[in-house]
Structure formats: C-alpha cells, structure tokens
C-alpha cells in the first residue's frame, strides 16, 4: 500500500540515480518523511483502510509521469486554498497570489519547500511547471512536446512578469504563481488547444517565433489564429483547387474556436487585423460553399472578391459590402448573357441571395461593434424603394416587389439584435417609413418587441435570479412609464420605438416575476424572500392593477398570467392563487368565485358512455331523489361496469364535499340510500364494496388529510387524489386483474419481482450491436469498449478517448493491456428505477 502511494505517477523513478544524491532526490525524501504531508500510518495499513493512504483529488491520465517529487500533493494543497484566496482577494491575480502565499505559509508544503536551497529553485520550478501543464492541459495530437513547450514558455513569461513578482521571493511563491497564471489565462490556453487540435502543424511555425509573443499578457491564442489563417485560406488556383474540400472541413472545425477567441479578446490593433483576415477567409468560404462547389467556373468571381478583401475586409463598413454587391451584380450580368447559364440563372440567383444574406448576418452584424451608420443606411435602401414599396432583400439592383412585407424582412431582425443607440435611431426611422406601407400591422410591433426583449434577456442571462431582481424592477418602472406616456397607440398614428421598447421591458420584468413566484412557492431557497424581492412583487402588483395600461384583453396583467401558465402550467397557477395574497396575479375580470374554483372538469368523462349515463342518474338520485331510475340502472350493471360506477360515486358523492354551499352537498339520507342499493345489488367484489363505503363516507384517504376533498383543497392535491382513487378502483376490479397483474404484484408483493424482467426496462444493447456490425469488440485496461472493423484484428495504435489509455495494436497484434470485450447479455433483473438511493429528485423516463 505504501509503495502504491509513493509510486503514484511513477514518483519512485525519481530516486533511480545511484550516484550522489541530487537536490530533487533530497526534496523527495523531505516530503516522504513529513508525516503531515504523507498522511498514512501502520494502523491504517493493518486495518485495510486504503482510503487513508490514497488521498482524493484529481486523477491524471494513465501515461502521466511526474518529474517533481510528489507533484500531486503540492498541487492539491495549493488548489484546496484557491477558493478561499479568491474570495478574500477578489479577481486581481496579484492579490490572489499574495493571499495564497499567506494561506499556505504554515502549511506542511511551505515548511518542506523552505528547506530547498535558492540555487535549485529554478530547476524545480521548471519541473513543476511541466508537470502542472501536463496535468491540466491535454494534447490530442502527435506534437505533444512542441505544444507543451510553447505554452510553458508563455506561462513562464507571465509568472516572471511584474504582476506576480513577490516582494518575498520563495520556491512556494513561484509554484503558486504557476496556478495563478494558468487560471488567469485558462480560456486563452483552451482556445489555443482547440486550434492546434485541428491544425497541429502550426506548432512548428509558432515554435520558431516563440519570443515575439512571450510577454506578460497571454496572446498565444491570437498568434495561433494568425498562423492558422495562413493554413485555412482556400486555394483558388487550378492546380491546387483539389484541396478545397479538405480545407473547407478544416475551416468548419476551427471556426467556433476562432470566433470564440476573437470575441473574448480585448479590441486592439492586432485583434482587428486578425478579425479582418478571418473575415477574408470566411467570405471566400461562403462564396465557394454557396456557388463554386456546384458551378466551378464561378471561381474567378471568388478571386475578384479576394482581391477586394486585400484592400478592405472590415465588414462593418459600407465600402466592403459594396464591393461584394458589385461582384455579384457583375457576375449576374455576365452569366445572363451566356447561353449555357440561362436555364439555371434563377437557381444561381437564389444561391447568390443566400450567400449575400449570410455575409450580412455573420460578418456585418455578427461583430462586437455594430455596423457604421453609412452601412445601415445602405442596407435600408436595399429594402425600400423610392415609391415606398417593399422589395426583396437582395444584392441585385433590379427592383422586385416582395410579397412578404418589410415587417418580416431579414434586415429588421438583424437591426434589432444590436441594442445600441445608433441602430435604434435608424430603427425608429425604419418604423416611420413602414407606416406608409402597412396600416396597423400588429406583426411589425410584435417582431420589434420580441427582438428587443431578446436583447434585454441576453444582457442579463448570466445573472442569478437574485441579481436580476433589481434590474427587472428598474425595467418594470421604465416600461410602465413608457406605456402611460403612449396609452394604446396604433401603428397608423403615434407608435414609436420608445413604446415598443417599454413593452419589451415589461415583458422581461414579468418573466422574472413568474420565476420569482415559482421559486417562492416551490421553496427553492430562503434568498427569494428578501425585502428587495417583496418590493419587486409589490411593484409588479401595482403594474398589473394599473387601469391605464391594462385593458380587458391585453396588458401586463394578462401577459403575466399567460407567462406563468406557459412556463409552469395551469396547476401551478391554481396553487399560487389559492393563497389570497396572490390573487392579484389574475386580473379581476378573469377571477372565478371560490365556488367556481372547485368546479373543475371531470377527468373521467372520457372513460366510456356507460360512465356518463351512470353519473347523470346518480346525480339526479342524490339531488332530486329520483331513486327509481338509479335502481333500474344498478339492476343492469355487471362486474364489468363496476369501474365506471365507482368513478361516478367518487365524482358525484365524494367530491360534493368541496362545495361551500350546503345545498350542493349530498345529504346523509341520500348517502345511506346509495350505500343500501350498492350492497343489495352485489355486483361489486369485497374490495370494491369496502372502497365504495369509504367513498360515500369520504374516508377513503384515511389520515392523508391533504387528499380529502374540502372547499380550499390544493388543486395539485385534487389531481393527485383523482389518480390515486382511479388506480385503486381499477386494481381492485376483477376485469382488470389479468392485464394489470404485474403492476398489482409490484404494489402488493414487490419482492416477488426481484428476479423478473419487466417490459420497457433498460436492457443491454451490446449483443445486438455486435450482431449488426460484425468485426470485434475489445476493452481498454479500464473497461471502456471499442470496435475494430473488417477482420477484427487491430492494425493501428490509438488512445482511449475516455481515459487516455493505449488501445488497438499494430501488425494484427492486440495491445497486451487490452482484452476481448464481454459477450454475455448483461441485462439486469428487478426494477427499472433501481434502489431508492439511486433515484434522482425529478423522475425521468427510462425510454423516450
């Protein structure tokens, strides 16, 4: 057990040197003999408590071999104090570094590291840096050494930079600085790794110029993108055009990583240059995908666009989009004159239109900064004609009236996604122009409101509910003010962007109101009952009751009700307003009386026609005392009709207890008559006879008081009671016993099904997969299965994508650590839900 601990990640190999003891070996022995660091004892080993000598923590890859003595102990000690240090110091890395060093000052790690002579600090620091990188950053390609070297140099520059230089230098300070530097640059390093995973060849080029991007700011990922773009540019010359498909695949693999890196990077001259270069690659990629892949001769127009991009590729400027339009228009005119293209001109124009729309959406508007005013004006002219008619949003200068009006135009959606003052000003002008085209079109208003609401939601999407509440209250007050200023406007008269934005703010605020009410009712945390939350709900109540902005069928009050029902369901709403303090959620004219609230629809009405007939006659009997008709009906009933009779008994007699008015409650005399007729007829078995008596006397739920029907019964409990009563009746009826036998057995004698296979339970699909695929299945050393096709014998070595272990083999010889996968069917008996301790809080279906 001791050996397995000290040789973790080949730690014992560090003692192999037989000559004079090295500083590294001296540190190894210092850590090993420190009882507070290596916490294991003879008693723990003798008692077999292996967990006492194998401390928890991160498990590294199987091929990880540490170069720093007991590396994992040092790393775990620093990581365990990270959250505390960050909470005290805030976000600045220099303060976090200082706080970590102070927290670890009396730790056994610091005591051991203080014994190391200063002359050996640099060597040990470099070893720790290498171990740290290999433990947190996985390299999935063959150029492992090169990637670790480049990232290590970049991190080293940050560690030795002014921000992490300690006034009290020590080996511990250097090791802590490695953690701080990595956490500060984690996103950048991940972005770098995403690029190199698809283009490992760029590491060679990056390695030769490593000094130029080694500074105290992590810019490694930007240089990776810069070099990668040279490998992603599409080859348009004829002799190398065959490589276009493979290059397109690489662009698709890298584009998410590149977009993420450019979005997260602070804008400066270098980032802007890289962004423009990336857009040059993107616009050619889009043109090739939309047109050249189908019509290869059009590649010359891709070259023309590429020439324009060398001069200007900033798509937030009008001149850049003008150059793209110019190329498309020239191409349209030239192809129209060629006989071979005339049959397909309409198709080509559709491809051009799709290309142009994607360029505008992803390159003009999909940037951190909005398009310049001149570009927005230029795009607006594409949608409006001089005669105030709408036309299709297209690159072509030939006017074509659009059957779909401007309210649904592609451009409006793009404009609204950018919630900036400049765009809003143009949007207001856009709406004013629309008035001359469309009269009182609610779709235009709704589209504007929804897009503005999306912009608000994106702004606060990363906030917690408690953090959103003060912002939502501010937006609610602003929305109320906007609606009171312009009550009930129309598009034809005085509607403007300010009014639409006010509606969007109110809609977002009501969304937060619904979420807050749901959390309070479901009891999700005490933090939702703060004074600030109650003030917000008071403001929401005032908004819903404001008669100026609420009309009978529209307004914030109606929207809140719809929002709650849409998000959480009608049952939640009924439970909510069962509290009188929450009745304001539903507008006055929609509220039902207390009596009406209990008159829910009959869930059994669709059972069968017999049920409806029995219920009608039972109702007439108990309220009108028309006993003779009921007697005739009961005389005809057999055991097969027992279920609908019992359900009618529950619906008419038992549920009469929900009424406040005594007139509507079934009298005791009527109950006694029903009980007598039921016993006399004898069509019920013993279990159902007992159930009928309990339903008549309203004792069917015994001590489960929430299930008993009362005037103020919770609607959710009412539904649950309906289900329980229905299930009980069906399970106890003779006609249903055969088909429901497994379920009855599951409820009454669950132990009998312990060794049974149940329908729809999860089964082992591996045997079926084997039969369908052929080949041969193997398992890595940790039991993860993989498949070898064809002859079933491996010819290449790989790594397991789950644990990183070696898999496969060469020359048809399997890796000695691998084995054949199991061939037996591992379907388990018993219940599909497993034991109670294995179940999640919210049940999920085993099969879709």
Steps between C-alpha positions, in 0.01 A plus 500: 500500500786739581668416171181566306484843664861610455520360145189683387563643151847328497612713794754232610691534173636833628724303744670283237825696484764290681758775526510793736159607625353780289298797632193343342554174691567693818163677461336161429623363833405819685140470380487125565618536861258784575211328680264792443546481124509121459221411737501123533574276795563138584159477669327620185681237291436222752129583513478503120379861479652569158317833475717629785814466292350593165378857541229618264545755226533517127596185313745570218547308178641149523816598309571798730842471670593772747841668492450701819506288819147423625364755253135413565532578874639848432236573237214381720624713791502815284169419327323438832569860606411657166134581569576657838778714355284618211209582730721720718713658227241548225584451135843665467768237450766687702277509809399136453867402481581692817203355687584143396856536622372629836248217537771241427766661719454249785400206279728191497564571132654840586707346781656246263558744214675749729776242551594509130810705421440806282745370238261216416179704481508556125556133418220380727264776384548394137428137589183601687389719208535206260309266734228757552443554129485128428249455783256774390544522122443199278663484156307270262754498214854376438686831555467479877848623590474806275164611641606464861821690429318794339235526772768457768706789360193723487400416858858544622501855363182580696634335818820705486317817398441803725148395611612179670843602623497465879671741739598190699624255233483129579457168323143482633427843353617380157289184515193696611562745215470210253145434623405868494642552151318196364164592655533854364580368150291182504255607226783616277688171544184301427444703184859437396452126558180495293683653204805272523283189542375553142819657359796353692734595217491868600701414814817476291451852369398631842807342660742691277355837603429421861679808636275751324186397688659425838396796715314560823164488315379168361469551125595148400155419368499808274829403339364148455200643311729726296715207388197272457339741253795445266411129501126562461500733200328318213726416202324643193769432239418216262794274588422500874122531485461131584590582862194726546270231654753401767575866573127571541477224760789656694329841492179349636692324777686815602238771452332470842835517678617797292173690551518434875862618523430822311187569705679454834805705400516869582479717191833636385683542172627141494156349571341720232758388242440133583122549488521658155725217378252245637214678322695482176522123543133477601358696208688283250391187688135608479528584129660165423244304705201681347618522138839360401439146632213470249620731222879471491541763227384768744830473689628807311247713685630361829845624396351844432349510849835389642672795329248738651557345844874572481413870480221506758341211692330689782136397456370763739577758228276574202786489249571130571142385446484722188791304352320169561180638344696632203653157434163324521335751267779472243480121518122511457528718190776293340335162565166623368661556159640145484273243339611206718403683820154621395316181614653524847510880549212497747672234709831689492324819610347317795846374598637853468221637715566236769872579489435874532260454792750282687779752443284778644381295799831342602756758390323839500290450812670211678773720649564663839446846349191584291519602134584861428203732428585514131473121473166491682369768265632304203325184617176688558503618139505133396162451665318822407432634153442861408126438474475374859449142389684210651733285299690179555816529711759420234833600349334583167425860401199382301189591699272207577196557715503261795173321570606464864494857637791668664374407847641153450812612323831348584656839561262606777594199710869578460452864594310412815765256622734796555357694789706817445394862474616536140305196384193607696503837329498334160239253618268783603537641152436151363169478688394847385556391138301185562191702596460605138502137391313307768200624694462385860699179452544332838761261359746787457453602863529143627817434302661819636395422857625141489839597362540781754399259775761250377765773520402575863496132589849445355627791707390338827506130409817432703354661815345295780134561588596710801733710285232548234232625739626862546560534124157355426334745740675791331392376157144449627473862618648625172254284304200628697610859437533435125153343478335774707656761272358333185182315605359268233683643195462361149754462223297733286519783755773557756670167574875532535802304613481635858156343546608165354810499718281570806287196418814288462626615841168412662496156338848426635403627847190277501717205403713564812180540710383156389837344577507661847147383583587147388811491721305631799213254462733205445716605797823525302723686745434764765679764291184555295310650797718808538365851554619588149301210353183605683536859377533364147181296536319807636610697193384212276162496679458873445586456131243221457228709670577824311181568303673740259734237350273197550194452282256211516681261266856637495765656718771396749248319722376272222857441382611391850221241521588363155870496588444304824272245334738460206806451721359312800152376407141564608537288814778725625284808438207350689727409793645851496169687513362266765692738731276809522807725513590383148159545336624820333695285254171436315310813384164570667285417199668160464474395864244236582303488819610258770213271402598506133863420584392163638293413193781348303434290192420133544816303408300175459248630247688334213501160674207352301132581429386283794683730744316808375163329528569371852628838618191682367261260671701501821491881505124501447457243777702680769368849428150432362441175685407324172596167652300280266705590192821431689364162616423402141849594392667314787294191422651479153863544616745207501851464635631644172325833571631517858779747414281771338249469788775547762640801315155656477455438874828685566420790267139557617493400867857530630587823320181670616705584810688769307191724487457785746124517446333225706227473237753349260633251753350149494283445807558211738159347412598482133836346590326233706267414209792473257688275744195273543440464124866427436512219759168354389596477133820305577688563171808625687765270644602524864786746439285732290212479747731622775630774269144608414412543868814710562421719197144560619620593849802699368744286699688354203822688576499412872768718665621665177323829569636688191332240279152550650269719288432828683391848384861631499676186381823561312435435125814296469391275788157468335660366181718263700196374691316435171792289377524302824127428515490397134800268540358342817165428334656351186749285690223350713262422214493137380476592131828691513701257713640294212651781295611694807633202692869606478418846634277362777781263592748787499285693749391214723797255489804681356737229622350248257626704202858524621623246243257592220555684173248783461377644167672824388771471764853595384674211328853428386522604133860384448414147373269648236771746394747213462267304274429806285860623456715189478866567569619461856463689828783556748541682831773737617670429837223695676216313333392750235387311184617579146445337162735374228332447163589279201693196625468607862877513566665840573750656259540844664564623855279772650410642838168442675290819458359457853801421721799547269627142533670332206266299277519312170831354386726453198552217253177330614638466854280635779648729767592268789307715750177461297259208498198369315180672601233299675259302283223423748168686529529718811135598526414518870183382668298699751354848485591746229524784754762322714528544876360810675849634561578493128199704387525864404270762652310554175392174328604456139370249244710190443398496135410791276 
